Each structure stands twice: as structure tokens, then as C-alpha cells.
Amino acid sequence: MIVLSLDIATKTGVAIKYDTGEIKSMVWNLGRGKKRKGYSHIPMLRLWKRINRLSQTHQISIVVFEDPFSQGAARWLMDSLQCCLMIWCELAGVSWHRVAPTVWKKQLFALGGMKKEEYHRRAKQLFPKIDLRTDDQAAALLILTYAERVGWVKWN
């Protein structure tokens, strides 16, 4: 059993927690490439492929992800990636939850408007063994922490 936590964007922060307690963190590049302009289906296909590949070797029990506020083309991309993720979860029979960034930040740190540098620093404190290179990774780890604290994730 694993829990998959995502900070969804073209550079998606990923945190994976195993039932053994082991945690891995990485970034998935879902971008459409420099040559493609405008709206593109490429990020959704890349997300689907990454999750499928992960699910072939690991039993994904729950997926938690951030539902960020954005506008215009960014909103279209975020909605499309979230829709892709929710459809994958429904087809695979995997439970999913999404949370607004202001909610998890306020719950974990009593701060709604925390800057990226601050939550990167906090994630390093909570997960000192993980090589955190980006704020995307930090956010995915903190979203995972939030999911455990509110009871979305229950370990046996």
C-alpha cells in the first residue's frame, strides 16, 4: 500500500509514502515542451503515464493533491490535470482527496499565506532525510502530512 501526494503543475511535486513508513520524493516534469504553444493535452498524457507506471509496481491506496487557485491558461491546465487524475483514480478504484493550498497551510502552520521558501524550510525540518531540491517536493510532502493529520490516510 502506498499513498501518493501531488502538488500538481507542469513540474509536479510528488511524495510517496509506503506502509513501511518509507517516504520518497521527486518531481515529475509534465510540461508540453518548448516547441508547443498554447493549450496542449501533453501534460495530461504524461501524468496518466506516470501514474500508470507507478501503479504497475505499487498498490496505490489513496491519492491526495493540491487544488490551487489560478486563472486563464493556468486554470485550464490545473483543471485538466486534476480531471485526468480524478478519472484515473475512479477507473482504478483508488480513493482521492484534494485540498486548497490555503487550507493545508493554515492547518499545518496556522498561516494561510506562507511563502514557498518558508514551507520548503518547514518540510526540511519534518523530513530531514529527504533530499529536497524544489518547493514542489516540499509542498507534496506537506500535503501528505496534512492528509495524515486530518484522517484521510490511516495506517494499520
Secondary structure by P-SEA (a helix, b strand, c coil): cbbbbbccccbbbbbbbccccbbbbbbbbcccccccccccaaaaaaaaaaaaaaaacccccbbbbbbccccaaaaaaaaaaaaaaaaaaaaaccccccccaaaaaaaacccccccaaaaaaaaaaaccccccccaaaaaaaaaaaaaaaacccccc
